């Protein structure tokens, strides 16, 4: 992708993401994730109805008048994005690819984090760590993350989420909110590592799917090629049982993932390239 195309794409993502984050997600994002705790704000005079347990006895003794301590929740969060950039995410039907969907989700979440004055960083993963961007603040940091995402090539790259999760465990020591954006087509033993990550961090798995992965049309005998391994296989899509088998396999994969994520106390959002992501994302934030 040319630099001019990247700039144009980022501007397009910024416009859509800012509108969504400001008009739909701002309140839900703010309340969906817990801050780091309560921090001292100020001391003021006692007023009728104040909790007497908040009285600052030292200040009260000096002024010979009751004063209380005021605490406020520390809202600043650290947000980390673990983003699958393997070849399978280049797949997409009529509307968009899974990578394009991930880009839109990433944009909305980044601008929501910006509005909340949070820090945010990213780890791009295939079968290795493609790029690590340390957490920071600001609009320029958003553009940097989006630019790096768009510039990464996914030619013949398989998925190994475990490598990315291990890297995150070692590198990110501060308790963070971790979004894992992937189609989760991965045979590595990543769930055990994700379990350990979820014990320390607030983890949300965002599974990206395409409608053609579940609803293969009747297009006769065709050759399917695995996007990540290059393995080829002939499939007769005219046979209804074959199409149903493929659909059930994909449904089973998603259902199994959801069950396993519940066991380790991780959030889960399922998004489809053929559908508007706003409603399910809004529902997740609202009900969290």
Secondary structure, 3 states (H helix, E strand, C coil): CCHHHHHHHHHHHHHHHHHHHHHHHHHHHHHHCCCCEEEEEEEEECCCCCCHHHECHHHHHHHCCCEEEEEEEECCCEEEEEEECCHHHHCECCCCEHHHHHHHHHHHHHHHHHHCCCEEEEEEECCCEEEEEEEECCHHHHHHHHHHHHHCCCCCCCCCHHHHHHHHHHHCCCCCEEEEEECCCCCCCHHHHHHHHHHHCEEEEEEEECHHHHCCCCCCEEEEECCCCCCEEEEECCCHHHHHHHHHHHHHHHHHHHHHHHHCCCEEEEEECCCCHHHHHHHHHHHC
